[in-house]
């Protein structure tokens, strides 16, 4: 009996060690942004394209207050409710984060304390960002106003409140490659980068499996609305018959070809896209129309 107990204890310790190894937070490349001189002006464009203020500004923020990244925006999901944290450059936000710490959070989903971040923060998409854009974004965000608001704790039940388990989720669902592997022109390459990385369109427009991983084989084919109201639409050519010109106009004005106006969370996306160069809106439209 004692021998069996020893075997069970040894198996438990071995299983715990394997779990601890498999769920360890991924490191940042040692040569991250090596030799790059940060460009805050480009960082401002990355900030807009990535929709940072859409989640991290206070829910009722307007005008210049949208640059105060106090957090508080609620993101409902099947696993609980996540609250966007304060990421302003102050002591209650990211004020004491170094560039490598910031980059590891944005592209690896790991906090400066070495904890996994929840994928309500779309680091699975931001993982495709270039080192230069991450460094430029960091430089720009250091210039933004400071907020002294406390970050709200996520409302999650067991076992989703155990962050260490996210290491397994990352092993399953963090993909190193773009979904669309072939981008034969600079315009399509730019469109892919905007859609799949910065603007993280797939996070809403792609269905998820039971564990919350994106079903990449059904890329941008629509998904249930996390709020429980309606469905986020399919934006592949099979379902969206708009021309490239229609899409570009929609991204700028928020008006559909039938002159309906954008609503819901997409209104914030349009507000961001309208601030980008027209060439970026055209690249996004070209990418969407080129999808299989």
Secondary structure, 3 states (H helix, E strand, C coil): CHHHHHHHHHHHHHHHHHHHHHCCCCCCCCCCCCCCCCCHHHHHHHHHHHCHHHHHCCCCCCHHHHHCCCCCCEEEECCEEEECCCCCCCCCCCCCCCHHHHHHHHHHCECCCCCECCCCCCHHHHCCCCHHHHHHHHHHHCCCCCCCCCCCCCEECCCCCCHHHHHHHHHHHCCCCCCCCCCCCHHHHHHHHHHHHHCCCHHHHECECCCCCECHHHCCCEEECCCCCCEECCCCCCCCCCCHHHHHHHHHHCECCCCCECCCCHHHHHHHHCCCCHHHHHHHHHHHHHCC
